[in-house]
């Protein structure tokens, strides 16, 4: 049974202060009993709730516990819905619909397997109701059922805006509910000029062999990271000569190494170790004391520079901690031409490049692209219909597409292969969208580890997509991957790196100073120049250290960083560095396009040269 002291210790370890301690601990003990949670699991759920609310203070208040209880109930409901594919948890909306006299389906037909695969494709891919009548691998609901997603009232409502007001007016954003006529009539809209697209080719290739890494490969990958960052500190000329942190010294020293945890579990004051380079120094791990620092944020696998003293040779006491690698690494523009793929058939003139320089419009959406109660892909239909009405230059779709956690996929209750579902329900719709809009639009697809039809490995190769005449318009990236659109650098990673960093991070901040934890978590990737700086990774992540090790590197800070997550959507401008030398990056979590049985969110973003003239809107589908 969980005790008050155990729960208090877990909150303290995660950096949270309890304002009304007795009342909060009593309620937390009750929650642990009612929901069968361990103290660590309760605090992990609180961290997600706290991040989604985007609170700036690291405190737990008694008046927030009611909202936290609702968060736990929603988590339990989602877990039950995944376990029971046919389960529908009724809400007040269902009761209101019955009271309003909306007739329920009276047909008793059950959807059966079509005799011809072509019957799975319907004439109108944007008619969600008609799709359920001919669908070959749905959940077995009555024919003609209107799904909860189809019954939603509010459509395409702007939930959040950030950026230049002029750009917003130019975009013509509509704050409110979209007109119902638009759902029935899709007019062909003239798109803007086609954007250029260059894909970084450092990721693994389709069909590559994986899970052949050895202990030696993992050691070499870590060693190269430490050496590369140590070279960057040395090249900056701002710090003293680096020495072995494990060697006793009476004077102040400067050392570079990787943060490690002494044992299993989360970092705490007594378990912090610094591992230096085996090539440059002894490679030993030395305990690191951070009690003299007022502010820091560390996690296992982080490469840091430390100024401090180690008079005994057994303990390094830090007086300064540097978690940002100096901006001296070579940018990806210096990569060999063979490592970059130019997807433009035509050659742009200097005048064209100058006109299109650093200006591009995006629609960014992250899967799942279908709701939990069926495999109709209604949210994807609605998104593509919206993109037809308001076309971007670049449509970015981030996995999962065929979600391995979907109840029907988990139970194998489908009569088609995962690849067939991907081809018929995703690729065919995207192909129809591109053919309808013409040669001016482009689509980028990025896989996810949750894609049942793709390799379960990280880094992850791109989808193997070959569509005649459209190969230069429909492109797949590796995961993580980077590309340039009109010279705007974009990096993306579909792994839940923010949530995993949140679970492992240890931080300290001056009391009374507000903090943006989501922004800090995202900044770790840029400060460490890595799409996945955490090490060791959780057991659930199929990390292969020998597979395209350069794929995880962020050689230069991108203009836009896409980090889809189950946590609440956000668009933030991150600043790396200080003063006039600071580099800014727009970080985007578009949220999930489908959430449970309901609608999620996506992002519209227009980038014009720099974050100051950028505009972005988070829109509910």
Residue pairs with C-beta under 8 A, 6 or more apart in sequence:
1 32
1 33
2 28
2 29
2 32
2 33
2 37
2 38
2 39
2 42
3 29
4 25
4 26
4 29
6 39
7 25
7 28
7 29
7 32
7 39
7 42
7 43
8 18
8 21
8 25
9 39
10 39
10 40
10 42
10 43
11 17
11 18
11 43
11 46
11 60
13 43
13 266
13 268
13 506
14 43
14 46
14 47
14 266
15 58
15 506
15 507
15 508
15 509
16 43
16 46
16 50
16 58
16 59
16 60
17 58
17 59
17 60
18 24
18 25
18 59
18 60
19 59
19 60
19 61
19 62
20 61
20 62
23 62
24 60
24 61
24 62
24 65
27 62
27 65
28 39
28 42
31 37
31 42
31 68
31 69
31 72
32 38
32 39
32 42
35 72
35 76
37 45
44 503
45 68
45 71
45 72
45 75
46 60
46 68
47 502
47 503
48 71
48 499
48 502
48 566
48 567
49 67
49 68
49 71
50 517
51 502
51 517
51 518
51 567
51 568
52 71
52 567
52 568
53 67
53 568
54 516
54 518
54 568
54 570
56 514
56 515
56 516
57 514
57 515
58 509
58 515
58 517
77 89
77 596
78 372
78 596
80 87
80 89
81 87
81 89
81 372
81 373
81 407
81 596
81 597
82 372
82 405
82 407
82 410
83 407
84 407
85 139
85 373
85 407
85 408
85 411
85 413
86 139
86 140
88 148
88 373
88 597
93 151
97 151
105 142
105 143
105 144
105 145
105 146
107 142
107 143
107 144
108 142
109 142
109 143
110 140
110 142
110 143
111 132
111 135
111 136
111 138
111 140
111 141
111 143
113 136
113 137
113 415
114 120
114 134
114 136
117 136
117 420
117 424
119 134
119 136
120 134
120 135
120 136
120 137
120 416
120 424
121 424
121 428
122 130
122 131
122 133
122 134
123 130
124 130
125 131
125 381
125 384
125 428
125 429
125 432
126 186
126 381
126 382
126 384
126 385
128 147
128 149
128 150
128 376
128 378
128 381
128 382
129 144
129 146
129 150
131 376
131 378
131 381
132 138
132 141
132 143
132 144
132 145
132 147
132 374
132 376
133 143
133 144
135 375
135 376
136 415
136 416
137 375
137 408
137 414
137 415
137 416
137 421
138 374
138 375
138 376
139 373
139 374
139 375
139 408
139 413
140 413
141 373
141 374
147 371
147 373
147 374
147 376
147 378
147 597
148 371
148 373
148 597
148 598
149 371
149 378
149 379
149 594
149 597
149 598
149 599
150 378
152 598
152 599
153 177
154 177
154 620
155 177
155 178
155 183
155 382
155 599
155 620
155 621
156 174
156 177
156 178
156 386
156 619
156 620
156 621
157 175
157 176
157 177
157 619
157 620
158 173
158 174
158 175
158 176
158 617
158 618
158 619
159 569
159 601
159 618
159 619
159 620
160 569
160 570
160 571
160 617
160 618
161 168
161 173
161 615
161 616
161 617
161 618
162 571
162 573
162 614
162 615
162 616
163 571
163 606
163 611
163 613
163 614
163 615
163 616
164 608
164 612
164 613
164 614
164 615
165 615
167 606
167 608
167 613
167 614
167 615
168 615
168 617
170 606
171 361
171 604
171 606
171 615
171 617
172 390
173 604
173 617
182 389
183 385
186 385
186 388
186 389
187 389
188 388
188 436
188 437
189 388
189 389
189 390
189 391
191 391
191 393
191 437
191 438
191 440
191 441
192 361
192 391
192 393
192 440
193 356
193 393
193 440
194 393
194 439
194 440
194 441
194 442
195 356
195 360
195 393
195 394
195 442
195 485
195 486
196 342
196 344
196 348
196 353
196 356
196 484
196 485
196 486
196 487
197 342
197 343
197 344
197 394
197 442
197 444
197 475
197 483
197 484
197 485
198 340
198 341
198 342
198 343
198 344
198 483
198 484
199 340
199 341
199 343
199 475
199 477
199 481
199 482
199 483
200 332
200 335
200 339
200 340
200 481
200 482
200 483
201 338
201 339
201 340
201 341
202 335
202 339
202 478
202 482
202 548
202 550
202 551
202 553
203 459
203 460
203 461
203 462
203 477
203 478
203 479
203 480
203 481
203 548
203 551
204 210
204 457
204 459
204 460
204 461
204 478
204 547
204 548
204 551
205 461
205 462
206 461
206 462
206 463
206 464
207 461
207 464
208 461
208 547
208 548
210 455
210 457
210 544
210 547
211 457
211 542
211 544
212 544
212 546
213 544
213 545
213 546
213 547
214 546
217 545
217 546
218 545
220 545
221 545
221 546
221 549
222 258
222 535
223 277
223 278
223 279
224 549
225 258
225 303
225 530
226 256
226 257
226 258
226 275
226 276
226 277
226 303
227 277
227 279
227 280
228 329
229 256
229 303
229 325
229 529
230 242
230 256
230 277
230 280
232 325
232 326
232 328
232 329
233 239
233 242
233 256
233 305
233 322
233 325
233 326
234 241
234 242
235 326
235 328
236 326
236 328
238 326
239 254
239 305
239 307
239 322
240 253
240 254
240 307
241 254
242 254
242 255
242 256
242 280
242 281
243 249
243 253
243 254
243 255
243 281
244 255
244 276
244 281
244 282
244 284
245 253
245 255
245 257
245 274
245 276
245 281
245 286
245 306
245 310
245 316
246 276
246 281
246 282
246 284
246 285
246 286
246 310
246 313
247 282
247 310
247 313
248 310
248 311
248 312
248 313
249 309
249 310
249 311
250 309
250 311
251 309
252 307
252 308
252 309
252 319
253 307
253 308
253 309
253 310
254 305
254 306
254 307
255 274
255 276
255 281
255 305
255 306
255 308
255 316
256 276
256 277
256 303
256 304
256 305
256 306
257 274
257 275
257 276
257 277
257 303
257 304
257 306
258 274
258 275
258 301
258 302
258 303
258 304
258 535
259 267
259 272
259 273
259 274
259 288
259 298
259 299
259 300
259 301
259 302
259 303
259 304
260 272
260 273
260 274
260 275
260 285
260 300
261 267
261 271
261 272
261 273
261 300
262 270
262 271
262 272
262 273
262 285
262 287
263 271
265 271
266 503
266 504
266 506
267 298
267 299
267 300
267 504
267 506
268 506
269 290
269 291
272 287
272 288
272 289
272 290
272 298
272 506
273 285
273 286
273 287
273 288
274 285
274 286
274 287
274 288
274 304
274 306
274 316
275 283
275 284
275 285
276 282
276 283
276 284
276 286
277 283
286 310
286 314
286 315
286 316
287 314
287 315
287 316
288 306
288 316
288 318
289 308
289 315
289 316
289 317
289 318
290 296
290 298
290 318
290 321
290 508
291 317
292 317
292 318
292 319
293 318
293 319
293 320
293 321
293 508
294 508
294 510
295 508
295 509
295 510
296 321
296 323
296 507
296 508
297 323
297 505
297 506
297 507
297 508
297 520
297 524
298 304
298 321
298 323
298 505
298 506
298 507
299 501
299 504
299 505
299 506
299 524
299 533
299 534
300 504
300 534
300 535
300 536
301 533
301 534
301 535
301 536
302 323
302 524
302 528
302 533
303 325
303 528
303 533
304 321
304 322
304 323
305 321
305 322
306 316
306 318
306 320
306 321
306 322
307 318
307 319
307 320
307 322
308 316
308 317
308 318
308 319
308 320
309 316
309 317
309 319
310 316
310 317
323 524
323 527
323 528
324 527
324 576
324 577
325 527
325 528
325 529
327 557
327 576
327 577
327 581
327 583
329 529
329 555
329 556
330 555
330 556
331 555
331 556
332 340
332 482
332 489
332 555
332 556
333 556
335 555
343 472
343 475
344 472
345 472
348 356
353 487
356 486
356 487
357 486
357 487
357 609
358 486
358 487
358 488
358 559
358 607
358 608
358 609
358 610
359 486
359 488
359 607
359 608
359 609
360 393
360 394
360 485
360 486
360 488
360 606
360 607
361 392
361 393
361 394
361 604
361 605
361 606
361 607
362 392
362 393
362 394
362 395
362 396
362 560
362 603
362 604
362 605
362 606
362 607
363 383
363 386
363 387
363 392
363 394
363 395
363 396
363 602
363 603
363 604
363 605
364 396
364 398
364 562
364 588
364 590
364 602
364 603
364 604
364 605
365 383
365 395
365 396
365 397
365 398
365 590
365 593
365 602
365 603
366 397
366 398
366 399
366 494
366 564
366 590
366 591
366 592
366 593
366 602
367 397
367 398
367 399
367 400
367 401
367 403
367 448
367 450
367 592
367 593
367 594
368 379
368 400
368 403
368 406
368 592
368 593
368 594
369 377
369 379
369 380
369 383
369 397
369 401
369 426
369 593
369 594
370 376
370 377
370 378
370 379
370 380
370 403
370 406
370 425
370 594
371 378
371 379
371 594
371 596
371 597
371 598
372 406
372 407
372 594
372 596
372 597
373 597
374 408
375 406
375 408
375 414
375 421
375 425
377 425
377 426
377 429
379 593
379 594
379 599
379 600
379 621
380 425
380 426
380 429
380 593
381 429
382 621
383 593
383 602
383 621
384 429
384 430
384 432
384 433
386 621
387 395
387 433
387 437
387 441
388 433
388 436
388 437
390 604
391 437
391 440
391 441
392 441
392 604
393 440
393 441
393 442
393 485
393 486
394 441
394 442
394 443
394 444
394 485
395 433
395 441
395 442
395 443
395 444
396 443
396 444
396 446
396 490
396 492
396 562
397 430
397 443
397 444
397 445
397 446
398 446
398 448
398 492
398 494
398 562
398 564
398 590
399 445
399 446
399 447
399 448
399 450
399 451
399 454
399 479
399 494
400 448
400 449
400 450
400 451
400 452
400 494
401 422
401 426
401 445
401 447
401 448
401 451
401 453
402 409
402 418
402 421
402 422
402 425
402 426
402 451
402 452
402 453
403 409
403 450
403 451
403 452
404 410
404 450
404 451
404 452
405 450
407 413
408 414
409 418
409 452
414 421
416 424
417 453
418 452
418 453
419 453
421 453
422 451
422 453
427 465
427 467
427 474
430 443
430 445
430 474
431 467
431 470
431 474
433 441
433 443
434 441
434 443
434 470
434 473
434 474
435 470
439 473
441 473
442 473
442 474
442 475
442 485
443 473
443 474
443 475
444 475
444 476
444 477
444 483
445 462
445 463
445 465
445 474
445 475
445 476
445 477
446 462
446 476
446 477
446 479
446 481
446 492
446 494
447 454
447 460
447 461
447 462
447 463
447 476
447 478
447 479
447 494
448 454
448 460
448 479
448 494
448 495
449 456
449 458
449 460
449 479
449 494
449 495
449 541
449 542
454 460
454 463
455 461
456 542
457 542
457 544
457 547
458 479
458 495
458 532
458 537
458 541
458 542
458 543
458 544
459 478
459 479
459 480
459 544
459 547
459 548
459 551
459 552
460 478
460 479
461 478
462 476
462 477
462 478
462 479
462 481
463 476
464 476
465 471
465 474
465 475
465 476
467 474
475 483
477 483
477 492
478 548
478 551
479 492
479 493
479 494
479 495
480 491
480 492
480 493
480 494
480 495
480 531
480 532
480 551
480 552
481 491
481 492
481 493
481 551
482 489
482 490
482 491
482 492
482 554
482 558
483 489
483 490
484 490
488 559
488 560
488 607
489 556
489 558
489 559
489 560
490 558
490 559
490 560
490 561
490 562
491 531
491 554
491 558
491 560
491 561
491 562
492 561
492 562
492 563
493 525
493 531
493 532
493 562
493 563
494 564
495 531
495 532
495 541
496 565
496 566
497 525
497 531
497 532
497 534
497 563
498 518
498 521
498 522
498 563
498 565
498 567
498 589
499 565
499 566
499 567
500 534
500 537
500 538
500 541
501 521
501 524
501 533
501 534
502 517
502 521
504 534
505 521
505 524
507 520
509 515
516 572
518 567
518 570
518 572
519 572
519 574
519 587
522 561
522 563
522 572
522 574
522 587
523 574
523 576
524 533
525 531
525 532
525 533
525 554
525 561
525 563
526 554
526 557
526 561
526 574
526 576
526 585
527 576
529 553
529 554
529 555
530 552
530 553
530 554
531 551
531 552
531 553
531 554
532 543
532 552
537 543
557 576
557 583
557 585
558 585
559 585
559 586
559 607
559 610
559 611
560 585
560 586
560 587
560 588
560 605
560 607
561 574
561 585
561 586
561 587
561 588
562 588
562 589
562 590
563 587
563 588
563 589
564 589
564 590
564 591
564 592
565 589
566 592
567 589
568 589
568 591
569 589
569 590
569 591
569 601
569 603
569 618
570 587
570 588
570 589
570 618
571 586
571 587
571 588
571 589
571 603
571 605
571 616
571 618
572 586
572 587
573 584
573 585
573 586
573 587
573 611
573 614
574 584
574 585
574 586
574 587
575 582
575 583
575 584
576 582
576 583
576 584
576 585
577 583
584 610
584 611
585 611
586 605
586 607
586 611
586 614
586 616
588 603
588 605
588 616
590 601
590 602
590 603
590 618
591 600
591 601
591 602
591 618
592 600
592 601
593 599
593 600
593 601
593 602
593 621
594 600
594 621
599 620
599 621
600 620
600 621
601 618
601 619
601 620
601 621
602 618
602 619
602 621
603 616
603 617
603 618
603 619
604 616
604 617
604 619
605 614
605 615
605 616
605 617
606 614
606 615
606 616
607 614
608 614
